[in-house]
């Protein structure tokens, strides 16, 4: 019989070789990765409080309040633990390795415990490592595209199931499950329904009366929500400040095509259904199998309800296509349980042989010829596939661009495009990098656009011409070189462009040379000088600076007052419900203008300087207090449980 350490060793060697090929050789900057690095910088430089405003993007936005902060928090923790030895780039690079490996490691640990065989755990872990199949958490989208928060949260789900597995042998649930549930919520809320389902399913299998276990499951879910309340409560109170990103096809027809069009997923679905049947009430393995086997059908029900009820009534925050990742994980776990059932029925078959046969069958059914494979068995080579910082910066002369922007007139930089192409194909989905998102870090200039599809109202203004809260149905890349402020580039007049550009304090516009024939709104614009060129970039600088408010402290800015008594003075900042304005010790009224920007009402005696502060309000303090109370309650609960007489159950 093969040694127990051989399966995890084989998995680790394959995973590390894959990661070395894909992630080695420099900082990955393809697609969304630069923006994720920027969010890590936000967490490191501004601290963990999600409501703190970052002025670098979109005229100021509380970046970690309206985008799940878990991935950035994980990076900030790595940076802190390294005592500064890891710089931001190295921290992000290490975090990518961990995010890539996590789903395989946690899935293997879970299946090895549930199936009782290291060999039978290997196929499921292999699938969790290599799955793509249109999944936001997979290799292509979760790693190559940079949707890293989705993959990190996906990797936490098997870990949550592993912790909950202890509940199958004891009367009280493990409190660590509440911490993991909160971690899933703040890392990627689309995985939260699956996390809650895992808690509910765990309650249905184990010792004790069912009503009591259901009550415990509800308390566990509430505890997880309470631990995440510091982020959840302000998010829900100020949800109108985040535009839903609904650019995917979340219809049941599209989701059906995603599964029925891939032989491997059909096979996993059939195997998972077989596991549900064979492990129903009289299952073995201490009651562990049925709970995991039911995850896929339970998630199917959640997705159907979301697609048929929630989305038609306008609840677009957790679209069904984002929930599909958890369904795919459920199929992997269910199929793995079916493999365990086969091993039980045919005990003479060597476990290593079953594992090899299962992995071989998965590879054969993976349909590698598709544009996005079902399984990514090895990183694809080619221009723009896994691009590194050094090659992208050198190829596009970005260092020269950032040097020029440092010397440009004061004000913000507006990028006509969200990304820099890494190939010369005409399609919008060609390889590209949102590396201009790092301009605030590497050039010290605040930017508008130049980054991925974003939920801020000012981003909505640039995408559609309005900051109104409505779903963003097209990716920023689909608008690149086509529209600006909701108007087609070739029809945008200088006057139509100047109005929002002036109020956003835009003093530099950066376009690409391939847009040259559609830039009359800049070429014929008396406000901007003739273009200069650096590599593929055309730079239009304003003839006069447009200064921004001066930073006067942490979340404090000073703005010269301009206007008469009672007038509403523009600030150049995006509106936020947390803004406060004061002058000479007196609080001033603030409001949101038609572009989604902040205005301040000037007092009768016009001051020389207005002090703007972005401070937490009642929702922020309430959420933080709820998190603290929940954490304290869990500590007390744990101490009481530790001091209770032994019950004979395993711990």
C-alpha positions in Angstrom: 0.0 0.0 0.0 1.4 3.4 -1.0 2.4 5.7 1.8 -0.2 8.3 3.0 2.2 11.2 2.3 2.5 10.4 -1.4 -0.8 11.9 -2.6 -0.4 15.3 -1.0 3.2 15.3 -2.2 2.1 14.7 -5.8 -0.5 17.4 -5.5 2.0 19.9 -4.0 4.6 19.2 -6.6 2.2 19.7 -9.4 0.6 22.9 -7.9 4.0 24.4 -7.1 5.3 23.7 -10.6 2.1 25.3 -12.1 2.5 28.4 -9.8 6.2 28.7 -10.7 5.3 28.8 -14.4 2.4 31.2 -14.0 3.5 33.5 -11.2 7.3 33.2 -11.2 9.5 35.8 -12.9 8.0 39.0 -11.5 4.9 40.8 -10.4 1.8 39.7 -12.3 0.0 42.7 -13.8 -2.4 41.2 -16.3 -6.0 42.5 -16.4 -7.3 43.3 -12.9 -4.1 42.5 -10.9 -2.8 46.1 -10.7 -6.1 47.3 -9.2 -6.0 44.5 -6.6 -2.5 45.6 -5.7 -3.8 49.2 -5.3 -6.4 48.0 -2.8 -3.7 46.2 -0.9 -1.8 49.5 -0.8 -4.9 51.2 0.5 -5.2 48.7 3.4 -1.5 49.1 4.3 -1.3 52.9 4.0 -4.7 54.0 5.3 -5.3 51.2 7.8 -8.0 48.6 8.0 -11.0 50.8 8.6 -13.1 50.3 5.5 -14.8 53.7 5.6 -11.6 55.6 5.0 -11.7 57.5 1.8 -9.0 57.0 -0.8 -8.6 60.1 -3.1 -6.6 58.2 -5.7 -9.4 56.8 -7.8 -12.7 58.3 -9.0 -12.4 61.7 -7.2 -12.3 59.9 -3.9 -14.0 56.7 -2.7 -14.1 54.5 0.4 -12.6 51.7 -1.6 -12.7 49.0 1.0 -16.2 49.8 2.1 -17.9 49.1 -1.2 -15.6 46.3 -2.3 -15.1 43.2 -0.1 -11.9 44.0 1.8 -10.9 40.4 2.8 -8.2 40.0 0.2 -6.6 43.4 1.0 -6.8 42.5 4.7 -4.9 39.2 4.1 -2.2 41.1 2.3 -2.0 43.8 4.9 -1.6 41.0 7.6 1.2 39.5 5.6 2.9 42.8 5.2 2.5 43.5 9.0 3.9 40.0 9.9 6.9 40.6 7.7 7.7 43.8 9.7 8.1 45.6 6.5 10.6 43.2 5.0 8.1 42.5 2.2 7.3 45.6 0.2 3.9 46.0 -1.4 4.8 44.2 -4.6 6.4 41.2 -2.8 3.5 41.0 -0.4 1.0 40.9 -3.3 3.2 38.3 -5.1 3.2 36.0 -2.0 -0.5 36.5 -1.5 -1.1 35.4 -5.1 0.8 32.1 -4.5 -1.3 31.5 -1.4 -4.5 32.3 -3.1 -3.7 30.0 -6.0 -2.8 27.0 -3.7 -5.6 27.5 -1.1 -8.5 25.8 -2.8 -6.5 22.6 -3.5 -5.1 22.5 0.0 -8.4 23.0 1.8 -10.3 20.7 -0.5 -7.7 18.0 0.0 -7.8 18.3 3.8 -11.6 18.2 3.8 -11.9 15.2 1.5 -9.1 13.3 3.2 -10.9 13.5 6.5 -14.4 12.8 5.1 -13.3 9.9 2.8 -10.7 8.5 5.1 -8.2 8.1 2.2 -5.5 10.4 1.0 -5.7 8.9 -2.5 -9.5 9.4 -2.8 -9.1 13.0 -1.8 -6.7 13.7 -4.6 -9.1 14.0 -7.6 -11.3 16.5 -5.9 -8.3 18.6 -4.8 -6.9 18.4 -8.4 -10.2 19.7 -9.7 -10.3 22.5 -7.1 -6.8 23.5 -8.2 -7.3 23.5 -12.0 -11.0 24.3 -12.5 -11.7 27.2 -14.9 -15.1 26.6 -16.7 -16.2 30.2 -16.6 -15.9 30.3 -12.8 -14.9 33.6 -11.3 -12.9 31.6 -8.8 -11.1 29.4 -11.3 -7.6 29.6 -12.8 -8.4 31.8 -15.9 -10.7 34.3 -14.2 -9.7 34.0 -10.6 -6.0 34.0 -11.2 -5.1 35.1 -14.7 -7.8 37.8 -14.9 -7.2 38.9 -11.3 -10.5 38.1 -9.6 -8.5 37.0 -6.7 -11.0 37.8 -4.0 -13.4 35.3 -5.5 -10.7 32.6 -5.5 -9.6 33.4 -2.0 -13.2 33.2 -0.7 -13.7 30.0 -2.6 -10.7 28.4 -1.0 -12.2 29.3 2.5 -15.4 27.3 1.9 -13.8 23.8 2.2 -11.9 25.0 5.2 -15.3 26.1 6.8 -16.7 22.6 5.9 -13.7 21.0 7.6 -14.1 23.0 10.8 -17.9 22.2 10.8 -17.0 18.5 10.4 -16.1 18.5 14.0 -19.7 19.3 14.8 -20.7 15.8 13.4 -19.1 14.2 16.5 -20.2 16.7 19.2 -23.2 18.5 20.5 -21.9 22.0 20.3 -20.7 23.8 17.1 -17.1 24.9 16.8 -16.8 28.7 17.2 -14.1 28.9 14.6 -16.9 28.4 12.0 -18.3 31.8 12.9 -14.9 33.4 12.2 -14.6 31.6 8.9 -18.1 32.5 7.9 -17.3 36.2 8.6 -14.1 35.8 6.6 -16.0 34.4 3.6 -18.5 37.3 3.8 -15.9 40.1 3.8 -13.7 38.3 1.2 -16.4 37.6 -1.4 -20.1 37.9 -0.4 -21.2 35.8 -3.4 -19.8 32.7 -1.5 -21.8 33.6 1.6 -25.0 31.7 0.7 -22.8 28.5 0.3 -21.2 29.2 3.6 -24.5 29.5 5.3 -25.7 26.4 3.6 -22.7 24.5 4.9 -23.7 25.5 8.5 -27.3 24.5 7.9 -26.3 21.1 6.4 -23.9 20.5 9.2 -26.7 21.0 11.7 -28.7 18.3 10.1 -26.1 15.6 10.7 -24.7 14.9 14.2 -25.7 14.1 17.8 -28.4 16.0 19.6 -32.0 17.0 19.0 -32.6 18.6 15.5 -34.4 21.7 16.8 -31.4 22.4 19.1 -28.9 22.0 16.3 -30.9 24.2 14.0 -31.0 26.9 16.7 -27.2 26.5 17.1 -26.8 26.9 13.3 -28.8 30.1 13.4 -26.7 31.5 16.2 -23.6 30.5 14.4 -24.8 32.3 11.2 -25.7 35.3 13.3 -22.3 35.3 15.0 -20.6 35.2 11.6 -22.7 38.2 10.4 -22.0 40.0 13.7 -18.2 39.6 13.2 -18.6 41.0 9.7 -20.9 43.8 10.9 -18.1 46.4 10.9 -18.2 46.1 7.1 -21.7 44.9 6.5 -23.7 47.5 8.4 -22.2 50.6 6.7 -22.4 48.9 3.4 -26.1 48.1 3.7 -26.9 51.6 5.1 -25.0 53.3 2.3 -25.7 50.8 -0.5 -26.8 53.6 -2.9 -23.1 54.6 -3.0 -22.2 51.4 -4.8 -23.5 50.6 -8.3 -24.2 46.9 -8.9 -21.7 45.3 -11.3 -24.0 43.2 -13.4 -21.9 42.8 -16.5 -22.3 39.0 -16.7 -25.1 36.9 -18.1 -26.9 35.7 -15.0 -29.8 34.1 -16.7 -30.7 30.4 -16.0 -30.2 29.7 -19.8 -26.6 31.0 -19.6 -25.9 29.1 -16.5 -27.3 26.0 -18.0 -25.1 26.4 -21.1 -22.1 26.8 -18.8 -22.7 23.3 -17.3 -24.4 21.4 -20.2 -21.9 22.7 -22.7 -19.0 21.0 -20.7 -18.8 17.2 -20.6 -16.8 17.3 -17.4 -19.4 19.4 -15.5 -22.2 17.1 -16.7 -20.2 14.1 -15.4 -19.6 15.8 -12.0 -23.3 16.7 -11.8 -24.3 13.1 -12.5 -21.8 11.8 -10.0 -22.9 14.3 -7.4 -26.6 13.3 -7.9 -25.6 9.6 -7.4 -23.8 10.6 -4.2 -27.0 12.3 -3.0 -29.0 9.1 -3.6 -26.5 6.6 -2.2 -25.7 8.6 0.9 -29.2 9.7 1.8 -30.4 8.7 5.3 -28.3 5.6 6.0 -25.0 7.1 5.0 -21.8 6.1 6.7 -18.8 8.2 7.6 -20.4 9.4 10.8 -23.0 11.4 9.0 -20.5 13.6 7.2 -21.2 12.5 3.6 -24.9 13.6 3.3 -24.3 17.2 4.3 -21.6 17.8 1.7 -23.5 15.8 -1.0 -26.5 18.1 -0.5 -24.5 21.3 -1.1 -24.9 21.1 -4.9 -28.7 20.7 -5.0 -29.1 23.3 -2.3 -27.0 25.8 -4.2 -29.0 25.0 -7.4 -32.1 26.0 -5.5 -30.5 29.3 -4.3 -29.4 30.1 -7.9 -32.9 29.4 -9.3 -34.5 31.7 -6.7 -31.9 34.4 -7.4 -32.4 34.3 -11.1 -36.2 34.0 -11.2 -37.1 36.2 -8.2 -34.3 38.4 -6.9 -32.9 39.7 -10.2 -36.3 40.5 -11.8 -37.2 42.7 -8.8 -33.9 44.6 -9.0 -31.8 42.8 -6.3 -28.6 42.7 -8.4 -26.0 42.6 -5.7 -25.4 38.8 -5.8 -26.2 37.8 -9.4 -26.7 34.1 -10.2 -23.5 33.8 -12.3 -21.4 34.8 -9.2 -23.2 32.2 -7.1 -22.4 29.5 -9.7 -18.8 29.2 -8.3 -20.2 27.6 -5.1 -22.4 25.2 -7.1 -19.2 24.0 -9.0 -17.5 23.4 -5.6 -20.6 21.5 -4.5 -20.3 19.3 -7.7 -16.7 18.6 -6.9 -17.4 17.6 -3.4 -20.4 15.5 -4.4 -18.5 13.7 -7.1 -15.7 13.0 -4.6 -18.2 11.4 -2.3 -19.5 9.3 -5.2 -15.9 8.1 -5.7 -15.7 7.2 -2.1 -18.9 5.2 -2.5 -17.4 3.3 -5.4 -14.4 2.5 -3.3 -16.7 1.2 -0.5 -18.6 -1.0 -3.0 -15.4 -2.4 -4.5 -12.9 -2.7 -1.7 -10.5 -4.8 -3.7 -9.8 -1.9 -6.1 -6.6 -0.1 -5.1 -7.3 3.4 -4.0 -4.4 4.8 -6.0 -5.9 3.2 -9.1 -9.3 4.8 -8.5 -7.7 8.2 -8.0 -5.6 7.9 -11.2 -8.6 6.7 -13.2 -10.8 9.6 -11.9 -8.1 12.2 -12.7 -7.6 10.7 -16.1 -11.3 10.8 -16.8 -11.5 14.4 -15.7 -8.7 15.4 -18.0 -10.3 13.6 -21.0 -13.7 15.3 -20.4 -12.2 18.7 -19.8 -12.7 19.9 -23.4 -9.4 21.8 -23.7 -10.2 23.3 -27.1 -12.6 25.9 -25.7 -11.7 29.6 -25.4 -11.8 29.1 -21.7 -11.0 25.5 -20.8 -12.9 23.5 -18.3 -9.6 22.7 -16.6 -6.5 24.7 -17.0 -3.9 21.9 -16.7 -0.9 24.2 -17.4 -0.4 27.9 -17.9 -0.9 29.0 -21.5 2.1 30.6 -23.1 1.8 33.6 -25.4 1.8 37.4 -25.3 -0.3 38.8 -22.6 -1.3 35.5 -21.0 0.5 35.9 -17.7 2.3 39.3 -18.1 4.8 40.6 -15.6 5.4 44.1 -14.6 8.9 44.6 -16.1 7.8 43.6 -19.6 4.6 45.6 -19.6 6.2 48.7 -18.2 9.1 48.6 -20.6 6.9 47.7 -23.6 4.5 50.6 -23.0 7.1 53.1 -21.7 5.0 53.5 -18.5 7.9 54.8 -16.5 8.3 57.6 -19.0 4.5 58.3 -18.8 4.5 58.4 -15.0 7.5 60.7 -15.0 5.7 63.1 -17.4 2.6 63.0 -15.3 4.5 64.0 -12.2 5.6 67.2 -14.0 2.1 68.0 -15.6 -0.1 70.8 -14.3 -1.8 70.2 -10.9 -5.1 68.3 -11.0 -6.4 64.9 -11.9 -5.4 62.6 -14.7 -8.2 61.3 -16.9 -7.5 58.1 -18.9 -9.7 57.7 -22.0 -9.3 54.0 -21.6 -9.4 51.7 -18.6 -6.5 49.5 -19.8 -3.4 49.2 -21.8 -3.6 46.6 -24.6 -1.0 43.8 -24.5 -1.7 42.7 -28.1 -3.0 44.1 -31.4 -6.2 42.1 -31.8 -9.3 44.2 -32.4 -11.6 42.5 -29.9 -12.2 44.2 -26.6 -11.3 41.0 -24.7 -7.8 41.0 -26.1 -5.0 40.6 -23.5 -4.7 43.8 -21.5 -3.6 45.3 -18.2 -5.3 47.9 -16.0 -1.8 48.9 -14.9 -2.6 52.6 -15.2 -4.6 52.0 -12.0 -1.3 52.2 -10.2 -0.7 55.8 -11.3 -1.5 57.2 -7.8 1.2 55.1 -6.3 3.9 55.4 -9.0 3.2 58.9 -10.2 1.5 60.5 -7.2 -1.4 61.6 -9.3 -5.1 61.0 -8.7 -6.9 59.4 -11.6 -10.3 59.1 -13.3 -10.7 55.8 -15.2 -7.6 53.9 -16.0 -8.8 50.9 -13.9 -11.3 48.1 -14.0 -15.1 48.2 -13.9 -15.9 50.0 -10.8 -19.0 50.6 -8.6 -18.4 54.2 -7.6 -21.0 56.8 -8.8 -18.3 58.8 -10.5 -17.4 55.7 -12.5 -21.0 55.4 -13.5 -20.8 59.1 -14.6 -17.9 58.3 -16.9 -19.4 55.0 -18.2 -23.0 56.2 -18.8 -23.1 60.0 -18.3 -25.0 59.7 -15.0 -23.9 58.9 -11.4 -27.4 57.4 -10.7 -27.4 54.1 -8.9 -28.2 51.6 -11.7 -26.5 48.3 -12.7 -23.3 48.6 -14.7 -24.1 46.2 -17.5 -21.0 46.6 -19.7 -17.4 46.1 -18.7 -15.1 49.1 -18.8 -13.1 47.3 -21.5 -16.2 47.2 -23.7 -16.4 51.0 -23.5 -12.6 51.6 -24.1 -12.1 53.8 -27.2 -15.9 53.9 -27.7 -17.5 56.2 -25.1 -16.7 58.8 -22.5 -19.2 60.3 -20.1 -21.9 58.3 -21.9 -21.2 59.8 -25.3 -19.4 58.2 -28.3 -16.0 59.7 -28.7 -16.5 60.8 -32.2 -19.7 62.8 -31.2 -18.4 64.3 -28.0 -17.9 68.0 -28.3 -15.2 70.1 -26.4 -18.0 71.8 -24.4 -19.6 68.5 -23.4 -16.3 67.2 -22.3 -15.1 70.3 -20.5 -18.1 70.6 -18.2 -17.5 67.4 -16.2 -13.7 67.5 -16.7 -13.5 71.0 -15.1 -15.7 70.0 -12.1 -13.6 66.8 -11.7 -10.4 69.0 -11.7 -9.0 67.1 -14.7 -5.8 68.8 -15.8 -4.3 65.9 -17.9 -6.0 63.5 -20.4 -4.2 60.4 -21.5 -5.4 58.5 -24.6 -4.0 55.8 -26.8 -2.6 56.3 -30.3 -5.3 54.0 -31.7 -8.0 56.5 -30.6 -6.3 59.3 -32.4 -9.0 59.7 -35.0 -11.7 60.1 -32.4 -10.2 62.8 -30.2 -11.7 66.0 -31.7 -13.1 66.9 -28.3 -9.4 67.3 -27.2 -7.7 68.4 -30.4 -10.1 71.3 -31.0 -10.3 72.2 -27.3 -8.9 75.6 -26.3 -8.5 74.4 -22.7 -5.9 71.8 -23.6 -2.6 72.1 -25.4 -1.6 70.0 -28.3 -0.8 66.4 -27.6 2.6 65.1 -26.7 3.4 61.5 -27.2 5.2 58.8 -25.1 5.1 55.3 -26.5 1.5 54.5 -27.3 0.2 57.3 -25.1 -1.1 60.7 -26.3 -1.0 63.3 -23.4 -3.2 66.4 -23.5 -2.3 68.8 -20.7 -4.5 71.7 -19.6 -3.2 75.2 -20.2 -3.9 76.1 -16.6 -3.6 73.9 -13.4 -6.7 72.8 -11.6 -5.4 72.4 -8.0 -7.0 69.8 -5.7 -7.7 70.2 -2.0 -4.5 70.0 0.1 -4.2 67.0 2.5 -3.9 68.3 6.1 -4.0 65.1 8.0 -5.4 61.6 8.1 -8.8 62.0 6.3 -8.6 65.8 6.5 -8.3 68.2 3.6 -8.1 72.0 3.3 -9.9 73.7 0.4 -9.6 77.4 -0.4 -13.1 78.9 -0.3 -14.4 80.4 -3.5 -17.8 82.1 -3.9 -20.1 84.4 -2.0 -22.2 83.9 1.1 -24.9 81.3 0.7 -23.4 79.9 -2.5 -22.7 76.2 -3.0 -18.9 75.8 -3.5 -17.6 72.9 -5.5 -14.9 70.8 -3.9 -13.7 68.5 -6.7 -14.4 65.4 -4.4 -16.9 62.7 -5.0 -19.8 62.9 -2.6 -19.9 60.6 0.4 -22.4 60.5 3.2 -19.5 60.7 5.6 -18.2 64.1 4.5 -18.2 66.9 7.0 -17.2 70.5 6.2 -16.2 73.2 8.8 -15.0 76.7 8.7 -13.9 78.8 11.7 -15.2 76.0 14.0 -18.7 76.1 12.4 -20.2 73.1 10.6 -21.3 73.8 7.0 -24.0 72.1 5.0 -23.0 69.7 2.3 -24.9 68.2 -0.7 -24.4 66.0 -3.7 -24.5 67.8 -7.1 -25.8 66.4 -10.4 -22.4 64.8 -11.3 -22.2 63.0 -7.9 -19.7 65.5 -6.5 -19.6 67.2 -3.1 -20.6 70.8 -2.7 -20.4 73.0 0.5 -22.6 75.8 1.4 -20.6 78.9 2.2 -21.5 80.9 5.4 -22.3 84.5 5.5 -18.8 85.5 6.4 -16.9 83.6 3.7 -13.8 81.9 5.2 -10.4 81.6 3.6 -10.2 77.9 4.1 -12.8 75.1 4.4 -11.8 72.0 6.3 -13.2 68.7 4.9 -13.1 65.6 7.0 -14.2 62.1 6.1 -15.3 60.6 9.4 -17.2 57.5 10.5 -20.9 58.1 11.3 -23.5 56.3 13.3 -23.7 53.3 10.9 -19.9 52.8 11.0 -19.8 53.0 14.8 -22.8 50.8 15.2 -21.3 48.1 12.9 -18.0 48.3 14.8 -19.7 48.0 18.1 -21.7 45.0 16.9 -18.5 43.3 15.8 -16.9 44.0 19.2 -19.9 42.7 21.1 -20.1 39.6 19.0 -16.4 38.9 19.4 -16.7 39.3 23.2 -19.7 37.0 23.3 -17.8 34.3 21.4 -14.9 34.6 23.8 -17.2 34.2 26.8 -19.0 31.3 25.1 -15.7 29.6 24.4 -14.4 30.0 28.0 -17.7 28.6 29.4 -17.5 25.7 27.0 -13.9 25.0 28.0 -14.8 25.1 31.7 -17.8 22.8 31.3 -17.5 19.1 32.5 -16.4 16.7 29.8 -19.4 15.4 27.8 -17.7 12.4 26.2 -17.8 13.9 22.8 -14.6 14.5 20.8 -13.1 17.9 20.8 
